[in-house]
């Protein structure tokens, strides 16, 4: 269905910053293998570990590579959220973005 609004849409080749959460632990040393993403972990109340990866990817192909690497590590993907399209106005993944809320969870 065509969109009647004049808003821009994310394209397959558009760079963007993402936050990905997985169940389990990803060592920080894997950052280079995961596109240079920043890796942090936290413990849930039930003592299970959740790892959060935040970083910029060049395009959807690179995002797919990161997700495939996590899949090959047998880590369940909890969520993938776009934080910002990388344009000159928005480069910091910790700042609110106009695309905030465009989220896919599993």
N, C-alpha and C positions, 0 to 999 in steps of 0.2 A: 504494500500500500504506500503510495507516495506521501511524503511529508509536505504539508503546505507551509511550514515554518521555514524561515531563512537561517536556521541554525546549522552549524557545520557538524559533520559526523566524523568519528574516528575512522580512518582508512587502514587497510592492511599494512601499508608502508609508513604509517604515522608513528614517530617516536612518542613514547608515553612513560609515565612513572606508575608503577604498580605496587600494591601490597598483596602478598600471597601468604596465607597461613596454612600450615600443614601440621598434622598430628605426628609427634615424634621429634627427635632431635637431629638437627643438621649442624655439623661442626662449622665454626666460623672459618676454618681453613678451606671450606668448599666454596667460598665466595667467588673465586676466580672461575670455577667450573659452572657457576650459576650466574654468569653475566655480570659479575662484580657487585651483586646485590649485598646490601647490609643485612646481616643475620643476627637476630636476637631470639632468645628462648625465654619461656615463662612456664611456671608450674601451675596447673589447675588445682582446685581444691581436692580433687581425687588423686593428686600426685602424678597425673599424666603430664607429658610435656607437649607444649605447642611452640613451634618455631615460626617466627614472622620474618619474611624477606621483603625488603623495600629497595627498589631501585628502578633505574631507567632502562628501558629496552629500546632498541633501534626501530623495531617493527614487530608485527605479529609472528613472524617466523622465529625471531629470537625469543619471544615470549613462549612460543610452542616448545622451543628447545629447553628452556628452563623447566617448564611443566613436565616434559618428557623425562628430564633428568630426575626430578622428584618422584615421578612414577616408577622409574627404574630402581630407585632406592626403596620402593615399597612404602612410601609415605602417603597416607591419605590426605588429599588436598581438601581443606576445609573451606577456603574462600580465595577468590581472586578479585581484587578491587582496583579499578583505575583511580589514581589520585589526581593525575593531571596529564593533559597532553603537553608535550614539551614544545612550548613556543617561548619566545623571549620573555613573556610576562610571567611564566610559572616554571621555575626550575627546582624549587625546594620541596621535597616530598612530604615534609612535616607541616607545611602551610596548607590552609584550606584551599580547595580548588573548585572552579565552577562546575567541573564534571563530577564532584563528590557525590557519592550515592549511586553511581553506575556500578552495580555490584552483581557478581554471579557467585552464588554459594552452592555447595554440594553437601 
